[in-house]
Amino acid sequence: MINFRNAFVALLCCFFLFSNLQAQSGRIPVKGKNGMVVSSHYLASEVGKDILKKGGNAVDAAVATAFALSVTLPSAGNIGGGGFLLYYGADGEKTTFNFREKAPLKATPEMYLDENNHIKDQSNHDGILAVGVPGTVAGLYQAHQKQGNLSWEQLVQPAIDLAENGFEIGEDLADFSDWVYENRQKYPSTAAIFLKFDSQPFDPGDVLKQPELAGTLRRIRDQGAEGFYSGKTAKLLHQFMKENDGIITRKDLKKYRAEELAPVTGSYRNYEIVGMPPPSSGGVAVIEMLNILEGFPLKKYGQNSAQSLHLLTEAMRRAYADRALFLGDANFNPEMPLEKLTSKDYAGKLRESIEMKKASVSDSANFNKEHLAYESPETTHLSVVDQEGNAVSLTYTLEQSYGSKIVVEGAGFLLNNEMGDFNPIPGYTNSKGLIGTKPNLIAPEKRMLSSMSPTIVAKDGQPVIVIGSPGGRTIINTVLQVIVNMIDFELDIAKAIESPRFHHQWLPDVTYFESWGFSPDTMELYEAMGHEVKTRSSQGRAMGIYIDTENEELQGAADSRSPNGRAVGY
């Protein structure tokens, strides 16, 4: 006898699978005619798509997606962190919004050092003093006020619904819940959110509801940015800091402002490259590396050949050296040589210093101790294109996975640990990658240098590629490789993102390869040129969109390295 219930369930599953074929990640791009949202969580991507279908533009959808990620992706999505939004309109308008966190007013250059000039207990990464003044809400609000179409309330409400009604968690959040359970005495306010009512950890498939976060989001919905930087939320954050020996005050929150800035721009093989200016180092570094590579016939050498890998490595080495030596918050470093660093002439001189079959040596003179620099890979990126062809590339972060892992009691959101992105020991740089150069030293209200690299590639004044990634210092090189994969090696957006990746950052003088996808023969030739090689399991989680103007369609791809990532088109 036929089991009609099972048959009906099977039919529903088939219908769901068919209806979501346009919303899958992998080596085949997702296609859409009217709009596309790509993010690190499928629920957030759906929120963004719904906003587009209601008549919202790319900025509207990006704002709504970002708020949804603050609920569904607490490891990186945030209202307690900061980041960057890059906008390129179909009419050619280009602008950026800088909402990177700031150092508190009470911060000092030596605030993490003991009497021996050593970092105390990793305090620049761990604990309440690692928290920078959050910028996300201010940045999203400013972008909406300048470019948005729908009402602010419409953009925040979906996140409130997700927080109130809950969502099924996956293994990643369940793993964090296990960690919280093991550390519940040290992080009681976090345990109150990420453990069950019986103080046991969540399991995959359990529903996580966040009523305190919903309350904070309602204040943001009703009062805009003021709903975060003043009133009840500001009071809760100030009080929590005071009770736990933190240094962020109501004055810090009241003084925080996001900035609208002109993007940095360059060109690569007849394409326009548009990126974030400092305090993001991504825009400058990507343009500098592409300028160097433009003088080499990469297509002739082939994707991931030993020769191509060598040349990309040498471009990376030089751009990361300049990143360390010159870049920081422009408000504190007004004489940064940005025009020089992004110029073709400068790139030509750097190119002349590259030997075709021999690795350069990263200069480690006067570096005499062994400390390990750290910049977390736990960031998240989203890309959006609307029906008019307006494009948004947005990257934001809490820094480490789940940031400081500290939830503001009564407010329900996690705080960042971004202060660790400042240079912690003034004047001290070593061969292991610790940097102590002046442009990125701690100062009150200064923004820490970032590797976040939201990028848009345009042709004939129209955006064609929208790309970005998490990954700490690897972000810049992940974005570089996706662009090169598409322009030089003519891969589609999905294959360009799925291709294996590698990373070199000047110091330490080591190239890190993903442990799959590179042939042993190629690696042997690469090492024979003098490169030291190590492997890692994964690099980045790129989220990208290609605008196919010829066929009038959008192609989206969510990196399969992101377990919950999704490209959604319609």
C-alpha positions, -999 to 999 in steps of 0.1 A, spaced: 0 0 0 13 34 -9 25 56 20 8 89 9 25 109 37 60 99 26 51 104 -10 39 139 -2 70 147 18 92 135 -11 72 156 -35 77 187 -13 114 180 -11 116 178 -49 97 210 -53 120 227 -28 151 214 -46 138 226 -79 128 260 -66 163 266 -52 184 255 -81 190 291 -88 203 296 -53 232 271 -50 269 275 -47 296 255 -64 314 254 -97 283 265 -118 272 301 -114 237 309 -102 219 330 -128 194 358 -125 179 385 -146 167 411 -120 190 409 -90 216 389 -71 227 386 -35 256 365 -24 265 361 13 279 336 38 244 325 51 215 314 30 189 330 52 206 364 49 209 360 11 171 354 10 165 385 30 185 405 6 167 390 -24 133 398 -9 143 434 -4 153 436 -41 120 421 -51 102 448 -30 118 475 -50 149 480 -29 182 489 -46 216 473 -41 224 494 -10 190 485 6 196 448 0 232 450 13 220 468 45 192 442 51 216 413 44 242 427 68 216 430 96 204 395 89 239 382 91 243 398 126 216 373 137 225 342 116 263 345 114 274 356 149 310 345 141 314 374 118 281 392 110 278 420 134 265 452 149 294 451 174 321 453 148 329 473 117 339 473 80 336 489 46 310 493 19 319 500 -17 292 513 -41 294 516 -79 262 528 -96 249 519 -130 252 557 -138 290 556 -130 288 570 -95 314 556 -72 317 560 -34 327 542 -3 316 541 34 342 535 60 328 522 93 359 506 106 361 505 144 380 532 164 403 530 193 387 543 225 395 577 238 415 562 267 437 540 244 475 545 243 502 531 220 517 510 249 484 499 265 491 462 260 528 461 271 543 450 304 574 465 320 596 444 296 579 457 265 561 424 259 524 420 252 506 411 284 486 378 281 476 385 244 455 413 258 454 430 224 433 400 212 418 385 243 395 402 268 376 435 272 405 458 263 407 443 228 374 458 219 373 488 195 344 513 193 318 496 169 311 511 136 287 488 117 254 505 126 267 540 118 281 529 84 250 510 73 228 539 83 250 565 65 250 544 34 212 540 35 207 577 41 228 585 10 219 558 -14 189 538 0 154 536 -16 132 517 8 125 528 44 151 520 71 125 502 91 119 477 62 156 469 61 160 461 98 128 443 104 138 409 88 167 407 112 144 413 141 121 386 129 150 361 126 162 370 161 127 367 177 115 336 159 148 319 157 165 297 131 180 262 130 217 263 137 243 243 119 275 225 131 295 257 132 272 274 158 268 242 177 306 240 180 307 275 193 280 266 218 301 237 230 330 262 235 308 285 254 297 257 277 333 249 285 340 285 292 306 295 308 322 307 340 345 332 322 318 344 297 285 344 316 268 369 294 277 349 263 265 317 280 231 334 286 227 337 248 245 307 233 234 280 258 200 265 262 177 274 292 191 243 310 226 257 305 235 229 281 250 235 246 229 236 215 230 208 190 228 211 152 192 215 142 182 233 174 164 266 171 183 296 184 162 326 195 179 359 206 153 381 223 179 406 237 194 411 202 159 416 188 154 444 214 186 461 203 176 458 167 142 473 174 159 503 189 180 506 158 149 502 136 130 529 154 158 554 160 184 548 133 220 549 143 210 568 175 193 537 186 227 521 190 250 551 199 228 567 225 198 557 247 194 523 262 219 504 241 247 529 247 238 528 284 240 490 285 273 490 267 288 517 289 277 500 320 290 466 309 324 481 301 325 499 335 317 467 354 343 446 335 373 470 334 367 481 298 375 516 285 348 523 260 324 550 273 292 568 263 314 596 250 332 571 227 299 560 213 285 595 209 316 607 191 318 578 166 311 587 130 313 567 98 330 583 68 321 586 31 353 585 11 363 585 -25 375 551 -37 410 543 -49 410 534 -86 433 518 -111 432 498 -143 442 463 -154 442 452 -190 415 477 -200 394 471 -169 388 496 -141 397 484 -106 378 502 -78 386 495 -41 385 509 -6 410 536 5 428 534 39 423 524 66 416 494 43 448 483 28 430 462 2 423 487 -25 458 500 -26 474 466 -25 452 450 -51 458 478 -75 496 478 -68 498 440 -74 477 442 -106 499 470 -119 530 448 -114 514 418 -130 501 437 -160 536 436 -175 537 398 -176 519 375 -201 501 355 -174 477 339 -199 507 325 -218 522 310 -186 488 294 -176 468 294 -144 487 280 -114 518 272 -135 551 275 -115 559 307 -135 526 323 -128 527 314 -91 562 328 -88 552 362 -104 521 365 -83 541 358 -52 566 385 -60 538 410 -66 523 400 -32 557 403 -15 562 439 -27 526 451 -20 525 437 15 559 453 23 544 487 12 513 479 32 533 476 64 556 505 57 531 532 46 494 524 53 471 533 82 442 556 91 444 585 67 431 609 94 463 602 113 486 597 83 478 625 59 510 620 38 505 584 28 519 581 -8 487 566 -22 492 581 -57 527 567 -59 517 532 -46 489 529 -72 508 543 -101 520 524 -132 555 540 -130 560 527 -95 548 493 -104 572 493 -134 602 499 -110 590 471 -87 586 448 -117 622 454 -128 633 440 -94 617 407 -100 638 378 -114 619 354 -136 633 322 -120 644 333 -86 626 342 -55 633 375 -38 642 376 -1 619 396 23 642 419 42 643 409 78 673 430 89 672 441 125 644 417 134 657 399 164 628 382 183 601 357 174 566 369 180 538 358 157 515 384 142 478 376 140 449 388 120 419 366 121 403 350 90 368 353 105 353 381 85 323 380 61 316 394 27 285 400 7 280 412 -29 248 426 -44 236 438 -78 201 452 -84 179 454 -114 194 487 -125 229 474 -124 240 492 -92 266 472 -73 276 469 -37 306 451 -23 306 450 15 330 434 39 327 436 77 340 417 107 344 412 144 380 402 138 385 368 155 358 342 151 330 355 173 352 385 180 361 389 217 334 362 224 319 387 249 282 395 246 270 428 260 247 419 289 211 429 282 219 439 246 225 405 231 253 413 206 289 402 205 318 426 207 348 428 183 384 423 193 397 446 166 423 464 187 446 435 178 449 449 143 469 478 155 507 474 157 511 465 194 548 473 200 559 507 187 590 504 165 593 466 167 591 446 135 603 410 131 608 383 105 578 363 118 554 390 107 549 413 137 548 449 125 557 480 146 557 507 120 543 541 128 513 545 105 493 518 124 502 525 160 474 529 185 460 564 191 426 576 205 399 576 179 422 561 153 410 534 130 431 502 128 446 491 95 425 464 77 430 439 50 394 439 40 392 443 3 357 449 -11 364 454 -48 344 462 -80 358 457 -115 342 478 -143 344 480 -180 334 511 -200 320 528 -169 298 498 -159 305 474 -130 311 438 -142 326 420 -113 317 424 -76 340 405 -53 353 402 -17 362 377 9 370 371 46 404 357 55 425 382 76 456 392 57 448 366 30 418 386 19 439 408 -4 454 379 -22 421 360 -25 405 389 -42 436 393 -65 435 357 -76 397 358 -84 403 389 -106 433 373 -123 414 340 -128 386 359 -146 405 384 -166 437 365 -175 425 329 -175 390 336 -186 372 316 -159 336 322 -150 328 337 -116 322 303 -100 353 285 -112 374 316 -105 362 315 -69 365 277 -65 401 275 -78 428 267 -53 445 296 -37 478 306 -21 492 335 0 524 354 6 525 385 28 562 397 28 568 386 64 571 358 73 588 349 41 567 318 34 541 310 8 510 292 22 492 269 -3 458 253 1 466 216 5 447 206 -26 446 216 -62 483 223 -69 503 196 -87 534 182 -70 554 188 -101 544 225 -101 553 228 -65 587 213 -70 595 238 -97 582 266 -76 603 256 -46 633 252 -68 631 290 -75 638 295 -38 604 298 -23 596 283 11 563 265 11 537 255 38 502 243 34 469 252 50 434 236 47 416 266 33 419 303 23 391 327 22 354 324 14 349 346 -16 314 359 -26 311 373 -61 288 384 -89 296 388 -126 274 411 -146 271 397 -182 260 428 -201 260 410 -234 234 384 -224 218 407 -198 221 384 -169 237 381 -135 260 352 -125 266 347 -88 288 324 -68 291 316 -31 324 300 -22 319 263 -13 345 269 15 316 286 33 293 259 46 262 281 47 270 305 18 245 310 -9 241 330 -41 204 339 -47 192 354 -80 158 360 -94 
